[in-house]
Amino acid sequence: MSRIGNSIIKIPEGVTLDFNNGLFTAKGKLGELLLNIDSNINIDISEQEIKLTRKGDSNEIKSMHGLTRALIFNMVTGVSEGSQKTRTSWCRIQSIKSGTIIGYFRWFFT
């Protein structure tokens, strides 16, 4: 999870972020989200990006580092773009005369 935690998060236009006393806040055009951050995780917010660092190298802290980064990324995406649900459908095409399978097709619905 430490590779995920080391990835930088880009801040989109119209999103304001705040980190005070272990409480991370993301505000955007679609609402506001709050998250309590573990004391072993540091968050550096610049004008265009967010970078997370950890205070130790134990497995628990490494896992928390990656989890926190993923949660913050989802918060930023949620307040700026929202969420979309996608469905997938498969279709099998058969020959009318012989009944043999010609191929499979896949469609994506949003």
PEWORA-V328708 format. One line per field, one symbol per residue. phi: phi as a letter, one per 20 degrees, with the letter a starting at -180 (. if undefined). psi: psi as a letter, one per 40 degrees, with the letter a starting at -180 (. if undefined). burial: 1 if it has 9 or more other ideal C-beta (glycine too) atoms within 8 Angstrom, else 0. A space follows every 50 residues. Layout:
phi->???
psi->???
burial->???
This chain:
phi->.ffffefedeeffnddcbcclmdecccbfdqcccbedffeddddddfdbc cdcdeccfffffffffffffffgfffffeddndcddddcdcdddfffemf ferdccdddd
psi->eddddeiihhhiiehhiihhfehhhhhaeeahiihhhieehihhhadeih hhiieafiddddddddddddddddddddeddaiihhihhihhhihddeei hdiiihihh.
burial->11011000101100101010001111110000101010001010000011 11010000001111111111111011111100000000000000000000 0000000000
